[in-house]
Amino acid sequence: DRAEYPILLHCQRGADRTGLVAAAIMLLQDGTDYADARHYLSWRYGHVELGRPARMCQFFDLYEAWLAEEAALLNP
C-alpha cells in the first residue's frame, strides 16, 4: 500500500510469478473486479496452467471459495 508506482515485477519468463503478484496487487486496489485481476494469470500474459505454474492458480481458487463463503455468511 505504501509502495511508489510504477512497481517493477520480475520473474524468469515474466508470466507466472509476475502475473500472480500483479493480480494480487490489483485485488488490493479499490474497485478492481475479481475476474479482471485473475486475468493476469492467463494465456494472454504468457501464463500456461501446466506443471508447477498451475499451482499459482490454486491461490485464486482458494480465494474465490473464500469470497463465496463470506458472501454466504453475509447474505444467508
mmCIF file of the C-alpha atoms, coordinates in Angstrom:
data_MODEL
# 
_entry.id   MODEL 
# 
loop_
_atom_site.group_PDB 
_atom_site.id 
_atom_site.type_symbol 
_atom_site.label_atom_id 
_atom_site.label_alt_id 
_atom_site.label_comp_id 
_atom_site.label_asym_id 
_atom_site.label_entity_id 
_atom_site.label_seq_id 
_atom_site.pdbx_PDB_ins_code 
_atom_site.Cartn_x 
_atom_site.Cartn_y 
_atom_site.Cartn_z 
_atom_site.occupancy 
_atom_site.B_iso_or_equiv 
_atom_site.pdbx_formal_charge 
_atom_site.auth_seq_id 
_atom_site.auth_comp_id 
_atom_site.auth_asym_id 
_atom_site.auth_atom_id 
_atom_site.pdbx_PDB_model_num 
ATOM 1  C CA . ASP A 1 1  ? 0.000   0.000   0.000   1.00 0.00 ? 1  ASP A CA 1 
ATOM 2  C CA . ARG A 1 2  ? 2.886   2.370   0.583   1.00 0.00 ? 2  ARG A CA 1 
ATOM 3  C CA . ALA A 1 3  ? 4.956   1.494   -2.484  1.00 0.00 ? 3  ALA A CA 1 
ATOM 4  C CA . GLU A 1 4  ? 5.638   4.152   -5.041  1.00 0.00 ? 4  GLU A CA 1 
ATOM 5  C CA . TYR A 1 5  ? 4.307   3.443   -8.502  1.00 0.00 ? 5  TYR A CA 1 
ATOM 6  C CA . PRO A 1 6  ? 5.181   2.155   -11.011 1.00 0.00 ? 6  PRO A CA 1 
ATOM 7  C CA . ILE A 1 7  ? 6.323   -1.095  -9.437  1.00 0.00 ? 7  ILE A CA 1 
ATOM 8  C CA . LEU A 1 8  ? 8.738   -3.341  -11.342 1.00 0.00 ? 8  LEU A CA 1 
ATOM 9  C CA . LEU A 1 9  ? 7.996   -7.065  -11.083 1.00 0.00 ? 9  LEU A CA 1 
ATOM 10 C CA . HIS A 1 10 ? 10.274  -9.718  -12.494 1.00 0.00 ? 10 HIS A CA 1 
ATOM 11 C CA . CYS A 1 11 ? 10.354  -13.465 -12.890 1.00 0.00 ? 11 CYS A CA 1 
ATOM 12 C CA . GLN A 1 12 ? 12.176  -15.778 -15.274 1.00 0.00 ? 12 GLN A CA 1 
ATOM 13 C CA . ARG A 1 13 ? 9.674   -15.563 -18.136 1.00 0.00 ? 13 ARG A CA 1 
ATOM 14 C CA . GLY A 1 14 ? 7.680   -12.594 -16.893 1.00 0.00 ? 14 GLY A CA 1 
ATOM 15 C CA . ALA A 1 15 ? 4.441   -14.536 -16.814 1.00 0.00 ? 15 ALA A CA 1 
ATOM 16 C CA . ASP A 1 16 ? 3.870   -16.720 -13.782 1.00 0.00 ? 16 ASP A CA 1 
ATOM 17 C CA . ARG A 1 17 ? 5.124   -15.102 -10.588 1.00 0.00 ? 17 ARG A CA 1 
ATOM 18 C CA . THR A 1 18 ? 4.792   -11.666 -12.123 1.00 0.00 ? 18 THR A CA 1 
ATOM 19 C CA . GLY A 1 19 ? 1.193   -12.423 -13.088 1.00 0.00 ? 19 GLY A CA 1 
ATOM 20 C CA . LEU A 1 20 ? 0.418   -13.702 -9.605  1.00 0.00 ? 20 LEU A CA 1 
ATOM 21 C CA . VAL A 1 21 ? 1.817   -10.594 -7.926  1.00 0.00 ? 21 VAL A CA 1 
ATOM 22 C CA . ALA A 1 22 ? 0.184   -8.255  -10.451 1.00 0.00 ? 22 ALA A CA 1 
ATOM 23 C CA . ALA A 1 23 ? -3.177  -9.902  -9.823  1.00 0.00 ? 23 ALA A CA 1 
ATOM 24 C CA . ALA A 1 24 ? -2.722  -9.711  -6.047  1.00 0.00 ? 24 ALA A CA 1 
ATOM 25 C CA . ILE A 1 25 ? -1.849  -6.025  -6.287  1.00 0.00 ? 25 ILE A CA 1 
ATOM 26 C CA . MET A 1 26 ? -4.932  -5.442  -8.424  1.00 0.00 ? 26 MET A CA 1 
ATOM 27 C CA . LEU A 1 27 ? -7.080  -7.163  -5.794  1.00 0.00 ? 27 LEU A CA 1 
ATOM 28 C CA . LEU A 1 28 ? -5.769  -4.718  -3.194  1.00 0.00 ? 28 LEU A CA 1 
ATOM 29 C CA . GLN A 1 29 ? -6.983  -1.767  -5.259  1.00 0.00 ? 29 GLN A CA 1 
ATOM 30 C CA . ASP A 1 30 ? -10.482 -0.463  -4.623  1.00 0.00 ? 30 ASP A CA 1 
ATOM 31 C CA . GLY A 1 31 ? -12.958 -1.153  -7.397  1.00 0.00 ? 31 GLY A CA 1 
ATOM 32 C CA . THR A 1 32 ? -10.972 -3.873  -9.162  1.00 0.00 ? 32 THR A CA 1 
ATOM 33 C CA . ASP A 1 33 ? -13.120 -6.698  -10.442 1.00 0.00 ? 33 ASP A CA 1 
ATOM 34 C CA . TYR A 1 34 ? -12.007 -10.173 -9.343  1.00 0.00 ? 34 TYR A CA 1 
ATOM 35 C CA . ALA A 1 35 ? -12.160 -11.560 -12.901 1.00 0.00 ? 35 ALA A CA 1 
ATOM 36 C CA . ASP A 1 36 ? -10.048 -8.672  -14.203 1.00 0.00 ? 36 ASP A CA 1 
ATOM 37 C CA . ALA A 1 37 ? -7.380  -9.337  -11.575 1.00 0.00 ? 37 ALA A CA 1 
ATOM 38 C CA . ARG A 1 38 ? -7.347  -13.078 -12.204 1.00 0.00 ? 38 ARG A CA 1 
ATOM 39 C CA . HIS A 1 39 ? -6.917  -12.427 -15.930 1.00 0.00 ? 39 HIS A CA 1 
ATOM 40 C CA . TYR A 1 40 ? -3.266  -11.516 -15.248 1.00 0.00 ? 40 TYR A CA 1 
ATOM 41 C CA . LEU A 1 41 ? -2.670  -15.269 -14.915 1.00 0.00 ? 41 LEU A CA 1 
ATOM 42 C CA . SER A 1 42 ? -3.848  -16.150 -18.410 1.00 0.00 ? 42 SER A CA 1 
ATOM 43 C CA . TRP A 1 43 ? -2.574  -17.152 -21.843 1.00 0.00 ? 43 TRP A CA 1 
ATOM 44 C CA . ARG A 1 44 ? -2.647  -13.501 -22.880 1.00 0.00 ? 44 ARG A CA 1 
ATOM 45 C CA . TYR A 1 45 ? 0.170   -12.732 -20.459 1.00 0.00 ? 45 TYR A CA 1 
ATOM 46 C CA . GLY A 1 46 ? 2.104   -15.933 -21.154 1.00 0.00 ? 46 GLY A CA 1 
ATOM 47 C CA . HIS A 1 47 ? 0.872   -17.994 -18.203 1.00 0.00 ? 47 HIS A CA 1 
ATOM 48 C CA . VAL A 1 48 ? 0.378   -21.663 -19.068 1.00 0.00 ? 48 VAL A CA 1 
ATOM 49 C CA . GLU A 1 49 ? -1.524  -23.607 -16.432 1.00 0.00 ? 49 GLU A CA 1 
ATOM 50 C CA . LEU A 1 50 ? 0.627   -26.742 -16.614 1.00 0.00 ? 50 LEU A CA 1 
ATOM 51 C CA . GLY A 1 51 ? 3.046   -28.267 -14.115 1.00 0.00 ? 51 GLY A CA 1 
ATOM 52 C CA . ARG A 1 52 ? 4.262   -26.123 -11.236 1.00 0.00 ? 52 ARG A CA 1 
ATOM 53 C CA . PRO A 1 53 ? 2.875   -22.851 -12.643 1.00 0.00 ? 53 PRO A CA 1 
ATOM 54 C CA . ALA A 1 54 ? -0.624  -24.350 -12.399 1.00 0.00 ? 54 ALA A CA 1 
ATOM 55 C CA . ARG A 1 55 ? -0.281  -24.185 -8.617  1.00 0.00 ? 55 ARG A CA 1 
ATOM 56 C CA . MET A 1 56 ? -0.346  -20.405 -8.797  1.00 0.00 ? 56 MET A CA 1 
ATOM 57 C CA . CYS A 1 57 ? -3.950  -20.586 -9.900  1.00 0.00 ? 57 CYS A CA 1 
ATOM 58 C CA . GLN A 1 58 ? -4.735  -22.525 -6.716  1.00 0.00 ? 58 GLN A CA 1 
ATOM 59 C CA . PHE A 1 59 ? -4.349  -19.238 -4.812  1.00 0.00 ? 59 PHE A CA 1 
ATOM 60 C CA . PHE A 1 60 ? -7.225  -17.782 -6.808  1.00 0.00 ? 60 PHE A CA 1 
ATOM 61 C CA . ASP A 1 61 ? -9.298  -20.948 -6.497  1.00 0.00 ? 61 ASP A CA 1 
ATOM 62 C CA . LEU A 1 62 ? -8.932  -20.770 -2.708  1.00 0.00 ? 62 LEU A CA 1 
ATOM 63 C CA . TYR A 1 63 ? -9.593  -17.027 -2.675  1.00 0.00 ? 63 TYR A CA 1 
ATOM 64 C CA . GLU A 1 64 ? -12.695 -17.454 -4.842  1.00 0.00 ? 64 GLU A CA 1 
ATOM 65 C CA . ALA A 1 65 ? -14.024 -20.151 -2.490  1.00 0.00 ? 65 ALA A CA 1 
ATOM 66 C CA . TRP A 1 66 ? -13.357 -17.869 0.490   1.00 0.00 ? 66 TRP A CA 1 
ATOM 67 C CA . LEU A 1 67 ? -15.211 -14.997 -1.206  1.00 0.00 ? 67 LEU A CA 1 
ATOM 68 C CA . ALA A 1 68 ? -18.210 -17.279 -1.810  1.00 0.00 ? 68 ALA A CA 1 
ATOM 69 C CA . GLU A 1 69 ? -18.209 -18.419 1.834   1.00 0.00 ? 69 GLU A CA 1 
ATOM 70 C CA . GLU A 1 70 ? -18.021 -14.838 3.072   1.00 0.00 ? 70 GLU A CA 1 
ATOM 71 C CA . ALA A 1 71 ? -20.874 -13.794 0.765   1.00 0.00 ? 71 ALA A CA 1 
ATOM 72 C CA . ALA A 1 72 ? -22.982 -16.718 2.038   1.00 0.00 ? 72 ALA A CA 1 
ATOM 73 C CA . LEU A 1 73 ? -22.350 -15.661 5.642   1.00 0.00 ? 73 LEU A CA 1 
ATOM 74 C CA . LEU A 1 74 ? -23.280 -12.046 4.923   1.00 0.00 ? 74 LEU A CA 1 
ATOM 75 C CA . ASN A 1 75 ? -26.357 -12.925 2.873   1.00 0.00 ? 75 ASN A CA 1 
ATOM 76 C CA . PRO A 1 76 ? -27.883 -16.087 4.354   1.00 0.00 ? 76 PRO A CA 1 
# 
